[in-house]
Amino acid sequence: MVRTPAGSFGPRDIDKAFMLPLHPHDPPFVGPYRLLARLGEDVDTRSYWATGPNRPPVRVRIARPERATDPIFRAAFARRMEVSLAVSGPDVARVVDFDPTSPVPWVATENPPGTDLATFVRTHGPLSVSALHALAVTTARGLASLHSIGHAHTELRPQNVLLDETRALLSSPAASSLDGSNDTYTALTPPEGQGTPAGDVFSWAAVLCFAVSGTTDPRGVERMPLHLRGVVDSCLQASTRMRPSATDLIEMLGGAASSTSWPPEFGSLITRGADEMRRLIPETPAPRTTDHRKRLLGMAGAALALTLVAGTGITWGYLRLNDGDESLGSEEPETGTEGLITNADCSEESAFPSPSGPIEDLDAMQVEFSPDGRLLAIGSFNHGLTLWDWRKGEEFARPIEELNGIGSMEFAPIGCMVAATSLRDDADQEQDYRVTTTYDLPSGEAVDHLGVQPPPGPDGSLTRRSLWDFSFSTDGAYLAIGNRPDFMEENREAVGIIDMRTGEMSTTLALRSAYNLAFLDESRLAVATGGEISLWDVETGEEVQRIRNVIENRMAVVEGEDQIVLIRDGRIDWLDLEDESTIVSFPLDDYSKADETEQGAWINDLSVDGERGLVHFSWSTRSDDPDPDDLGTDRENQTHGHLWEVESGKDLLDGNETLMTRPVAFLPEVIASVNQDGGVDLIDPETLEVTDAIG
């Protein structure tokens, strides 16, 4: 008796072509990559086959213009890239480069010459038994590597299985549609929907049925070879509990060492297609011209209106940028200064200009208290960096009226210096790049910090890397800057350590990426690198500890303790670093459930009040009806907050859906919290009552 799969195996059209010529409006270059042909498109992006000087071929996905203007999409795009970076193993295409901060975000993933499964079957017919077994093993191994770090592929389709001359390769999770609508093969979708490892297993079996039959109707099951029939049947069970795991599949197929070599006749067909693709690769790289930038920016359209907020008219109190021919990796202090931080507290008057006028619509994004507790820094979407005497409810200073794409903020632990990240537009560079600027209030000096930068190119041109995050050491002696290196570089130094006493780069840390940075003490730096958190001694430049199985690239350190708070699968763990034991955990069921939906979810804050033993966690989901006037902010999204008490394990915000749903900052006598409307609530930490508000 032939069992009909639980999913609906209805006939569907298959992609009409594997590669198409470039359209006249396609940009010739994206980042360092020259586009050679179109591979396809979905509701989010367009995909191209591309190559660059001394680089293997890649698949470049570029956000559609209408998506590039959507801050929710941009955040989800960046999050997808972070997830994809954690993937390792030879059976899943790697992310080799990306830029989520570009006016038009893009990502490049491994895509060797060859074809995809859909195109091969359409052109040459179903796979032989030996080729089918090799396909089954490599794709199962690819799923197992994804599932081992807690991620599902979500779009396992014939067009997402790449075939090169030696192997099959699952497309990167970065190549999946962010809203799940990239669904050419709905017949291969599990009955419960995509997004889980069990769903991937169902789709894996359905893809094998297609590979052996060339059809997506029930006849595919009937044509499955007998030695694979039982495996496939078990994967197509209606109940997810009855399906094997990807690891089980490997064992059922003969183990990880089972042969995955293509049979000769199959490999020769793949080679023929690969040779055709190689003919597209120019023998010598074409020179880049200024026209490509205009064409790519033209693609962005309205994205530029939102992203490239004018940086002109900004008056810097002091700017230290090395624009010469030497590496941008060092910063020279002004002659005669004793350091970048003035020895004065925040009780002194600011040397920065007074506020230009009253604030009517604050639209706060971030909050941070000064080390003496006198000032509250508020990162405003509408008014840049604003500093407040929070007790009086009066604005103290406004060091910068506009911050394009405001990101992290942090006060130095000594003096009265605040640092903030923002986007910088450079007419000589295709993409904007993110920098950290320190504002020393007593002196009025504003210093740009670019971190580790590559040397000038052969023609003297500079390509500046974007910055991810930064952190001051607990004594203020160091400022760590995390950059996004080129993923094709052999020597990746993603973190630079600035000696704040001299202004020079004293150390660089050899890391592939650095998304979140936090100092534990005077010299130990924690770095979230994508799936791991590594601890470094910045004075020696040596890694001293590594924490694995980390799901999110957000963390918080506990001041004065050898402890860190991080996110693992479905929970927050408060960790003792001495033996990596978990002191306490808090569930993230609501966030995890929302994150698995088509809309997704993203974290807007994770912070700790070590003195009181409190953990704050807040997150956002896309609003069903966002206000177009509030694009780029979080106030039109749905936001949610938790405040756990370590001693009791109780969520102090349970039942309160409006309080502390966005970033917060702690003082012994008050909690500052960005509210849903973009103002800042001042909250009594004992009663959790709002006693006052700013904005």
QUIJORA-V874331 format. One record per residue. N is the residue number from 1. PHI is phi in radians with two decimals (999 if undefined). OMEGA is omega in radians with two decimals (NA if undefined). D_LAST is the distance of its C-alpha to the last C-alpha in Angstrom with 2 decimals. Layout:
# QUIJORA-V874331
n = <N:N>
phi = <PHI:PHI>
omega = <OMEGA:OMEGA>
d_last = <D_LAST:D_LAST>
This chain:
# QUIJORA-V874331
n = <1:2:3:4:5:6:7:8:9:10:11:12:13:14:15:16:17:18:19:20:21:22:23:24:25:26:27:28:29:30:31:32:33:34:35:36:37:38:39:40:41:42:43:44:45:46:47:48:49:50:51:52:53:54:55:56:57:58:59:60:61:62:63:64:65:66:67:68:69:70:71:72:73:74:75:76:77:78:79:80:81:82:83:84:85:86:87:88:89:90:91:92:93:94:95:96:97:98:99:100:101:102:103:104:105:106:107:108:109:110:111:112:113:114:115:116:117:118:119:120:121:122:123:124:125:126:127:128:129:130:131:132:133:134:135:136:137:138:139:140:141:142:143:144:145:146:147:148:149:150:151:152:153:154:155:156:157:158:159:160:161:162:163:164:165:166:167:168:169:170:171:172:173:174:175:176:177:178:179:180:181:182:183:184:185:186:187:188:189:190:191:192:193:194:195:196:197:198:199:200:201:202:203:204:205:206:207:208:209:210:211:212:213:214:215:216:217:218:219:220:221:222:223:224:225:226:227:228:229:230:231:232:233:234:235:236:237:238:239:240:241:242:243:244:245:246:247:248:249:250:251:252:253:254:255:256:257:258:259:260:261:262:263:264:265:266:267:268:269:270:271:272:273:274:275:276:277:278:279:280:281:282:283:284:285:286:287:288:289:290:291:292:293:294:295:296:297:298:299:300:301:302:303:304:305:306:307:308:309:310:311:312:313:314:315:316:317:318:319:320:321:322:323:324:325:326:327:328:329:330:331:332:333:334:335:336:337:338:339:340:341:342:343:344:345:346:347:348:349:350:351:352:353:354:355:356:357:358:359:360:361:362:363:364:365:366:367:368:369:370:371:372:373:374:375:376:377:378:379:380:381:382:383:384:385:386:387:388:389:390:391:392:393:394:395:396:397:398:399:400:401:402:403:404:405:406:407:408:409:410:411:412:413:414:415:416:417:418:419:420:421:422:423:424:425:426:427:428:429:430:431:432:433:434:435:436:437:438:439:440:441:442:443:444:445:446:447:448:449:450:451:452:453:454:455:456:457:458:459:460:461:462:463:464:465:466:467:468:469:470:471:472:473:474:475:476:477:478:479:480:481:482:483:484:485:486:487:488:489:490:491:492:493:494:495:496:497:498:499:500:501:502:503:504:505:506:507:508:509:510:511:512:513:514:515:516:517:518:519:520:521:522:523:524:525:526:527:528:529:530:531:532:533:534:535:536:537:538:539:540:541:542:543:544:545:546:547:548:549:550:551:552:553:554:555:556:557:558:559:560:561:562:563:564:565:566:567:568:569:570:571:572:573:574:575:576:577:578:579:580:581:582:583:584:585:586:587:588:589:590:591:592:593:594:595:596:597:598:599:600:601:602:603:604:605:606:607:608:609:610:611:612:613:614:615:616:617:618:619:620:621:622:623:624:625:626:627:628:629:630:631:632:633:634:635:636:637:638:639:640:641:642:643:644:645:646:647:648:649:650:651:652:653:654:655:656:657:658:659:660:661:662:663:664:665:666:667:668:669:670:671:672:673:674:675:676:677:678:679:680:681:682:683:684:685:686:687:688:689:690:691:692:693:694:695>
phi = <999:-1.57:-1.53:-1.36:-1.01:-1.16:-1.37:-1.50:-1.62:-1.61:-1.18:-2.39:-1.23:-1.80:-0.81:-1.32:-2.70:-1.37:-2.33:-2.21:-1.09:-1.13:-1.39:-0.97:-1.60:-1.26:-1.23:-1.26:-2.28:-2.34:0.98:-1.50:-1.79:-1.59:-1.37:-1.95:-2.85:-1.48:-1.86:2.68:-2.76:-2.45:-1.18:-1.73:-2.50:-2.01:-2.03:-2.38:-1.59:-2.58:-2.60:-2.49:-0.99:1.01:-2.23:-1.26:-1.08:-2.42:-1.77:-1.84:-1.83:-2.08:-1.09:-1.12:-0.96:-1.21:-1.40:-1.09:-1.57:-1.66:-1.12:-1.20:-1.09:-1.07:-1.16:-1.16:-1.08:-1.10:-1.13:-1.09:-1.14:-1.05:-1.07:-1.15:-1.15:-1.33:-1.36:-2.38:2.00:-1.42:-1.87:-2.25:-1.05:-1.45:-1.39:-1.88:-2.95:-2.93:-2.57:-1.34:-1.62:-1.12:-0.91:-2.09:-1.03:-2.58:-2.52:-2.01:-2.16:-0.96:-2.67:-1.17:-1.02:2.82:-2.73:-1.97:-1.10:-1.08:-1.17:-1.07:-1.15:-1.13:-1.49:-2.00:1.62:-1.04:-1.35:-1.26:-1.07:-1.18:-1.18:-1.11:-1.14:-1.08:-1.07:-1.07:-1.16:-1.16:-1.24:-1.14:-1.10:-1.08:-1.10:-1.07:-1.18:-1.18:-1.17:-1.16:-1.84:1.47:-2.21:-1.69:-1.26:1.33:-2.43:-1.41:-2.35:-0.97:-1.29:-1.79:-1.94:-1.54:-2.12:-1.89:-1.27:-2.17:-2.86:-1.78:-2.46:-1.24:-1.08:-1.17:-0.96:-1.15:-1.58:-1.51:-1.16:-1.26:-1.90:1.32:-1.60:-1.41:-2.12:-1.13:-2.03:-1.10:-1.17:-1.64:-1.44:-1.11:-1.07:-1.52:1.67:-1.48:1.93:-2.28:-0.99:-1.10:-1.14:-1.06:-1.12:-1.04:-1.12:-1.01:-1.13:-1.15:-1.12:-1.09:-1.07:-1.11:-1.09:-1.57:-2.22:1.34:-2.38:-1.93:-1.67:-1.02:-1.11:-1.06:-1.18:-1.11:-1.59:-1.20:-0.97:-1.04:-1.24:-1.88:-1.08:-1.13:-1.10:-1.13:-1.01:-1.14:-1.35:-1.66:-1.09:-1.15:-1.43:-1.11:-1.20:-1.50:-1.46:-1.27:-1.44:-1.10:-1.11:-1.05:-1.04:-1.03:-1.15:-1.16:-1.65:1.95:1.69:-1.10:-1.49:-1.02:-1.05:-2.14:-1.32:-1.24:-1.12:-0.94:-1.17:-1.22:-1.05:-1.17:-1.16:-1.12:-1.06:-1.04:-1.19:-1.13:-1.09:-1.10:-1.18:-1.11:-1.15:-1.35:-1.39:-1.15:-1.16:-2.18:-1.06:-1.30:-1.15:-1.46:-1.99:-1.26:-1.09:-1.11:-1.19:-1.10:-1.24:-1.21:-1.19:-1.10:-1.08:-1.21:0.99:-1.14:-1.02:-1.17:-1.08:-1.61:-1.56:-1.59:-1.08:-1.00:-1.64:-1.27:1.51:-1.40:-1.75:-1.58:-1.09:-2.83:-2.30:-1.92:-2.18:-1.58:-1.79:-1.42:-1.48:-1.40:-1.05:-1.37:-1.39:-2.22:-2.21:-1.64:-1.32:-1.12:-1.03:1.62:-1.39:-1.66:2.79:-1.41:-1.80:-1.22:-1.39:-2.77:-1.58:-1.47:-1.43:-1.32:-1.23:-1.40:-1.46:-1.40:-1.04:-1.16:-0.97:-1.26:3.11:-1.18:-1.68:-1.69:-2.30:-1.21:0.82:-1.19:-2.09:-2.42:-2.41:-2.78:-1.54:-1.24:-1.08:-1.55:1.38:-1.34:-1.99:-2.10:-1.50:-2.18:-1.47:-1.88:-1.12:-1.64:-2.28:1.30:-1.70:-2.05:-2.10:-2.18:-1.42:-1.18:-1.18:-1.60:1.25:-2.02:-1.28:-1.56:-2.83:-2.35:-1.00:-2.54:-1.31:-2.34:-2.20:-1.23:1.17:-0.99:-2.12:-1.16:-2.37:-2.84:-1.47:-1.17:-1.30:-2.23:1.14:-2.44:-2.12:-2.12:-2.04:-2.60:-1.75:-2.75:-1.50:-2.17:-1.65:-2.29:-1.10:-1.61:-2.29:-1.11:-1.84:-1.10:-2.33:-1.72:-2.21:-1.86:-2.08:-1.72:-2.00:-1.60:-1.11:-1.08:-1.66:1.33:-1.61:-1.99:-2.12:-1.43:-2.10:-1.78:1.20:-1.38:-2.20:-1.28:-1.22:-1.05:-1.25:-0.99:-1.60:1.52:-1.29:-2.01:-2.08:-1.61:-1.37:-1.39:-1.83:-1.62:-2.74:-2.66:-2.83:-1.56:-1.17:-1.19:-1.82:1.34:-1.34:-2.26:-2.18:-1.61:-2.12:-1.82:-1.90:-1.77:-1.32:-1.26:-1.27:-1.68:-1.25:-1.26:-1.84:-1.71:-2.08:-1.52:-2.22:-2.01:-1.90:-1.67:-1.41:-1.24:-1.43:-2.09:1.42:-1.69:-1.30:-1.64:-2.61:-2.18:-1.93:-1.42:-2.32:-1.32:-2.83:-2.65:-1.62:-2.51:-2.16:-2.77:-1.38:-1.52:-2.73:-1.21:-2.35:-1.61:-2.07:-1.64:-2.28:-1.46:-1.98:1.77:1.55:-2.54:-2.16:-1.94:-1.90:-2.23:-1.60:-1.28:-1.41:-1.79:1.28:-1.89:-1.34:-2.00:-2.86:-2.43:-1.95:-1.82:1.04:-1.77:-1.50:-1.91:-1.59:-2.18:-2.67:-2.53:-1.75:-1.73:-1.05:1.41:-2.24:-1.57:-2.44:-2.51:-1.96:-2.46:-2.04:-2.01:-1.08:1.30:-2.80:-1.79:-1.97:-1.68:-1.94:-1.55:-1.28:-1.09:-2.19:1.01:-1.46:-1.56:-1.35:-2.76:-2.24:-2.28:-1.31:-2.13:-1.06:-1.19:-1.15:-1.07:-1.15:-1.17:-1.21:-1.53:-1.39:-1.11:-1.23:1.31:-2.56:-2.49:-1.45:-1.90:-2.89:-2.46:-2.52:-2.29:-1.85:-1.14:-1.14:-1.62:1.29:-2.14:-2.15:-1.86:-2.42:-2.40:-2.64:-2.29:-2.31:-1.15:-1.25:-1.21:-2.46:-1.18:-1.43:-1.08:-1.33:-1.93:-1.07:1.73:-1.90:-1.90:-1.31:-1.61:-1.61:-1.52:-2.05:-2.46:-2.39:-2.28:-2.38:-1.63:-1.68:-1.09:-1.08:-1.74:1.33:-1.46:-1.49:-1.23:-1.76:-1.03:1.59:-1.91:-1.64:-2.02:-1.59:0.97:-1.69:-2.42:-0.95:-2.29:-2.44:-1.94:-2.26:-0.99:-1.77:-2.79:-2.05:-1.68:-2.42:-1.15:-1.66:-1.07:-1.52:1.64:-1.53:-2.17:-1.44:-1.84:-2.04:-1.24:-1.20:-1.42:-1.82:1.02:-1.70:-1.32:-1.69:-2.86:-2.65:-2.06:1.47>
omega = <3.13:3.13:3.08:-3.13:-3.11:3.14:3.13:-3.12:3.12:-3.13:3.12:3.03:3.10:3.14:-3.06:-3.13:3.12:3.11:3.11:3.09:3.07:3.05:3.12:-3.12:3.10:3.09:3.12:-3.13:2.92:-3.03:3.14:-2.97:3.02:-3.13:-3.08:-3.09:3.04:3.06:-3.13:3.13:3.03:-3.07:-3.08:-2.90:2.90:-3.07:-3.11:2.94:-2.98:3.06:3.12:-3.14:3.12:-3.14:3.06:3.14:-3.12:2.96:3.14:3.06:-3.12:3.14:3.03:-3.09:-3.12:3.08:-3.10:3.14:-3.06:-3.10:3.12:3.09:-3.10:3.12:3.13:3.11:3.13:3.13:3.12:3.12:3.13:3.12:-3.07:-3.14:-3.12:-3.09:3.09:3.14:-3.04:-3.00:3.08:-3.13:-3.12:2.87:-3.11:3.14:3.03:3.08:3.13:-3.13:3.12:3.03:3.01:-3.08:-3.14:3.09:3.09:-3.14:-3.13:3.12:-3.10:3.09:-3.12:3.11:3.00:-3.04:-3.12:-3.12:-3.13:-3.10:3.11:-3.06:-2.99:3.14:-3.09:-3.13:3.02:-3.11:-3.11:3.10:3.13:-3.13:3.10:3.09:-3.11:-3.09:-3.07:3.13:3.07:3.09:3.10:3.09:-3.13:3.13:3.07:-3.08:-3.12:3.09:3.02:-3.11:3.05:3.10:3.06:-3.13:3.10:-3.08:3.11:-3.13:3.12:3.01:-3.09:3.13:3.01:-2.98:-3.09:-2.97:2.91:-3.04:3.05:3.06:3.12:2.99:3.11:-3.12:-3.12:3.05:-3.05:-3.14:3.07:-3.06:3.11:-2.84:3.13:-3.05:3.14:3.12:-3.13:-3.10:3.12:-3.06:-3.13:-3.10:-3.10:2.99:-3.14:3.05:3.12:3.08:3.08:-3.12:3.07:-3.11:3.08:-3.14:3.14:3.09:3.08:3.10:3.09:-3.08:-3.08:-3.06:-3.06:-3.12:3.09:3.06:-3.05:3.13:3.11:3.12:-3.10:-3.07:-3.14:3.08:-3.04:-3.08:3.08:-3.01:-3.12:3.12:-3.10:3.13:-3.13:-3.14:-3.09:3.09:3.11:-3.13:3.13:-3.13:-3.10:-3.11:3.07:3.02:3.10:3.08:3.07:-3.12:-3.13:3.13:-3.13:-3.13:3.08:3.10:-3.07:-3.11:-3.14:-3.04:3.09:3.13:3.08:2.98:-3.00:-3.07:3.11:-3.14:-3.13:3.08:3.10:-3.14:3.13:3.11:3.14:3.12:3.10:3.13:-3.12:3.13:3.12:-3.06:-3.14:-3.14:3.09:-3.13:3.09:3.12:3.10:3.11:3.14:-3.09:-3.06:-3.13:-3.14:-3.11:3.12:3.12:3.07:3.08:-3.10:3.13:-3.09:-3.14:-3.12:-3.14:-3.13:-2.99:-3.07:3.06:-3.00:3.09:3.13:-3.13:3.09:3.12:3.13:3.07:3.14:-3.08:3.09:3.09:3.12:-3.11:-3.12:-3.10:3.14:-3.14:3.09:-3.07:3.13:-3.12:-3.06:3.11:3.08:-3.12:3.07:3.13:3.14:-3.13:-3.12:-3.10:3.11:-3.14:3.13:-3.14:-3.03:3.08:3.13:3.07:3.13:3.07:3.08:-3.12:3.07:3.10:-3.09:-3.13:-3.13:3.12:3.13:3.13:-3.02:-3.06:-3.09:3.10:-3.09:3.05:3.14:3.09:3.03:-3.07:3.10:3.09:-3.08:-3.01:3.01:3.06:3.12:3.02:-3.05:3.09:-3.08:-2.97:3.05:-3.11:-3.12:-3.12:-2.98:2.82:-2.95:3.12:3.13:-3.09:-3.09:3.08:-3.05:-3.12:3.08:-3.05:-3.13:-3.05:-3.13:3.01:-3.11:3.11:-3.07:3.14:-3.07:3.03:3.09:2.99:2.93:-3.07:3.08:3.13:3.10:3.13:3.06:3.12:3.12:3.09:3.10:3.11:3.10:3.11:3.14:-3.09:-3.11:-3.10:-3.05:-3.09:2.95:3.09:-3.05:3.13:2.97:3.09:3.04:3.14:3.11:-2.99:-3.11:-3.07:-3.08:-3.12:3.05:-3.05:3.07:3.09:-3.10:-3.13:-3.11:-3.13:3.12:3.08:3.11:3.07:-3.14:-3.14:3.14:-3.11:3.14:3.02:-3.02:3.10:3.05:-3.12:-3.14:-3.02:3.13:3.10:3.02:2.98:-3.01:3.07:3.12:-3.08:-3.06:2.97:3.12:-3.12:3.13:-3.12:3.04:-3.13:3.02:-3.03:3.08:-3.13:3.10:-3.13:-3.10:3.10:-3.00:-3.08:3.03:-3.13:3.14:3.03:-3.06:3.09:-3.13:-3.07:-3.10:3.03:-3.06:-3.07:2.93:-3.11:-3.08:3.14:3.14:-3.11:-3.13:-3.04:-3.10:-3.09:3.08:3.07:3.04:-3.14:-3.07:-3.04:-3.10:-3.10:3.03:-3.10:3.02:-2.99:-3.08:-3.11:-3.12:2.94:3.14:3.12:-3.05:2.94:-3.02:3.13:3.10:-3.09:-3.10:3.03:-3.07:-3.13:3.11:3.14:-3.06:3.10:3.08:-3.01:-3.08:3.11:3.04:-3.13:3.05:3.10:-3.11:-3.05:3.10:-3.13:3.08:-3.01:-3.12:3.11:-3.07:-3.07:3.03:-3.00:3.03:-3.11:2.96:3.10:2.98:-2.90:2.97:-3.03:-3.09:3.13:-3.13:3.06:-3.14:3.13:3.13:3.10:3.10:-3.07:3.08:-3.05:-3.08:3.11:-3.12:3.14:3.13:-3.10:3.14:3.13:3.14:-3.14:-3.11:3.11:3.12:-3.09:3.04:3.08:2.91:-3.09:-3.02:2.91:-3.07:-3.12:3.13:-3.08:-3.13:3.05:3.09:3.11:3.10:-3.03:-3.02:2.96:-3.08:3.08:3.11:-3.08:-3.08:3.08:-3.11:3.12:-3.08:3.11:-3.12:3.10:-3.10:-3.00:3.10:3.07:3.07:-3.08:-3.03:-3.10:3.01:3.02:-3.08:3.02:-3.03:-3.05:-3.08:-3.05:-3.07:3.00:-3.06:3.11:-3.13:-3.12:3.10:-3.02:-3.07:-3.04:3.01:-3.14:3.12:-3.02:-3.11:3.00:-3.02:2.83:3.12:-3.05:-3.07:2.97:3.03:-3.05:3.03:-3.12:-3.03:-3.08:3.13:2.98:3.12:3.08:2.98:-2.91:3.02:-3.07:3.13:-3.06:-3.04:3.04:3.08:-3.10:-3.14:3.14:3.06:3.10:NA>
d_last = <70.32:67.42:64.01:61.48:58.08:55.29:53.16:54.10:56.17:56.27:57.40:54.79:55.13:54.82:53.16:55.43:55.27:54.19:53.37:52.98:53.18:50.03:48.69:48.71:44.90:44.50:43.35:46.28:44.21:41.15:40.31:43.76:45.38:47.74:47.63:51.13:50.91:48.70:48.71:46.70:43.31:41.07:37.96:35.78:37.98:41.24:43.63:46.11:48.92:48.45:49.79:49.17:51.31:52.80:50.65:51.91:51.05:47.71:45.92:42.81:40.19:37.82:34.83:35.40:33.41:31.52:30.63:29.61:26.61:25.41:22.96:24.16:27.71:27.06:25.64:28.60:30.98:29.95:30.27:33.70:34.81:33.92:35.92:38.78:39.06:39.98:43.01:46.31:49.95:52.42:52.06:48.47:47.43:45.23:42.05:43.18:40.27:36.90:33.80:30.70:28.64:30.99:29.95:32.54:32.58:36.12:38.22:41.90:44.02:47.65:50.02:53.63:56.25:57.66:56.58:54.77:56.50:56.00:57.57:60.40:61.45:61.27:63.43:65.83:65.79:65.08:65.17:68.28:68.40:68.17:65.24:63.49:63.85:62.40:59.44:58.92:58.93:56.58:53.99:54.17:53.64:50.62:49.08:49.93:48.10:44.96:45.19:45.83:42.26:40.83:40.39:42.18:43.35:42.32:44.33:47.88:49.84:53.02:51.13:48.99:52.10:53.18:56.86:58.00:61.49:61.28:58.76:56.27:52.59:49.65:46.87:43.74:40.88:38.97:41.26:40.18:38.11:34.58:34.72:38.36:39.64:42.03:44.74:48.03:50.02:48.63:52.08:51.44:48.30:48.79:48.80:45.65:43.75:42.76:40.45:42.57:45.48:47.78:46.81:47.64:51.06:51.81:50.91:53.00:56.02:55.40:55.24:58.59:60.04:59.03:60.45:63.82:64.16:62.06:60.81:57.95:60.08:61.87:64.79:62.78:63.18:66.89:67.45:65.87:68.52:69.79:68.63:65.01:65.26:64.53:61.47:60.04:60.85:58.99:55.86:55.98:55.90:53.62:52.42:50.10:51.64:55.05:54.10:54.81:52.18:52.27:53.91:56.50:57.21:58.14:60.64:62.00:62.62:64.60:62.02:59.79:62.92:64.28:65.33:62.72:64.87:65.39:69.00:70.65:70.85:67.19:66.09:68.15:66.34:62.96:64.31:65.45:61.95:60.43:62.88:61.82:58.19:59.19:60.82:57.40:56.40:57.28:59.64:57.59:53.82:53.00:51.18:47.54:46.83:43.74:44.30:43.09:39.62:39.45:40.72:38.31:35.33:36.77:36.75:33.02:32.51:28.98:28.03:28.13:25.73:23.09:24.34:25.69:22.66:24.35:24.77:26.59:25.20:23.66:25.07:26.01:26.76:29.50:30.59:33.28:34.52:38.16:39.29:42.99:45.58:45.05:42.99:39.24:39.41:39.44:37.17:38.84:37.19:37.58:40.96:40.94:37.57:37.72:34.93:31.63:29.61:29.89:31.08:28.26:25.34:21.70:22.53:23.94:22.29:21.22:23.80:21.37:20.34:17.65:14.51:15.96:13.51:10.11:7.31:7.15:6.71:5.43:7.94:8.34:12.05:13.20:12.68:15.49:16.51:19.00:22.54:22.58:19.32:18.00:15.33:12.75:12.90:10.32:12.11:10.25:12.45:11.70:11.53:13.79:13.84:11.35:12.43:10.87:12.95:11.18:13.68:12.91:9.15:10.31:10.35:13.94:15.03:14.62:17.94:17.79:16.01:17.04:18.02:20.33:20.19:18.05:19.67:20.18:18.75:20.61:21.29:24.96:26.35:27.73:26.68:23.21:23.14:20.57:21.82:20.32:22.21:22.13:24.71:27.17:29.37:32.98:35.45:38.29:36.96:36.69:33.55:30.28:30.07:27.33:27.27:25.62:24.62:24.53:22.70:24.52:22.39:25.35:27.55:25.19:27.08:25.73:28.28:28.62:30.29:32.17:34.02:37.43:38.48:41.81:44.36:44.97:47.07:50.70:49.65:47.15:44.10:41.04:39.17:36.02:34.89:31.34:29.64:28.46:26.96:27.37:27.58:28.45:31.44:30.89:32.55:30.81:34.20:33.56:31.02:32.01:31.27:32.05:33.30:34.67:38.39:40.87:42.31:45.75:45.98:48.51:46.61:43.03:40.97:37.42:36.10:36.42:36.10:35.09:36.48:33.74:36.51:38.27:35.91:38.65:38.78:40.84:41.18:40.68:40.72:42.81:40.56:40.44:36.65:33.67:30.57:28.91:29.78:29.44:31.58:33.28:34.60:35.83:37.82:37.39:35.05:34.29:34.08:33.46:36.00:36.17:37.97:38.40:36.74:38.85:38.81:39.98:41.17:39.62:42.25:45.16:43.55:45.06:43.71:44.21:43.06:42.10:40.45:41.34:40.43:36.69:35.12:31.59:30.65:27.84:28.60:27.39:29.59:30.03:29.76:33.11:34.92:37.06:35.03:32.91:30.97:31.73:32.13:35.58:36.98:34.93:33.65:31.75:34.26:33.77:36.67:38.89:39.87:43.15:44.83:42.11:42.28:39.46:38.15:36.09:34.96:32.34:32.94:30.89:32.76:29.91:28.58:32.18:33.07:30.15:30.95:34.49:33.56:33.74:29.96:29.66:26.75:24.97:23.44:19.85:20.18:23.07:22.59:24.63:24.38:28.03:28.12:27.27:28.79:25.87:25.42:22.25:22.83:20.66:21.79:21.30:23.67:23.79:22.59:25.56:23.94:21.29:19.42:21.03:18.02:16.10:19.05:18.40:15.30:15.65:13.48:16.52:18.85:20.00:18.74:20.55:20.48:23.15:23.26:26.92:28.60:31.45:33.81:33.87:32.85:30.64:27.49:25.14:22.92:26.03:25.50:21.69:20.58:16.81:16.01:15.67:16.62:15.05:15.32:15.23:16.27:18.59:19.55:22.30:20.16:16.86:15.62:12.28:11.80:9.99:10.03:11.84:9.28:7.60:4.67:6.44:8.84:11.09:14.48:17.86:20.23:23.18:22.09:19.26:17.41:13.64:13.73:10.17:6.57:3.79:0.00>
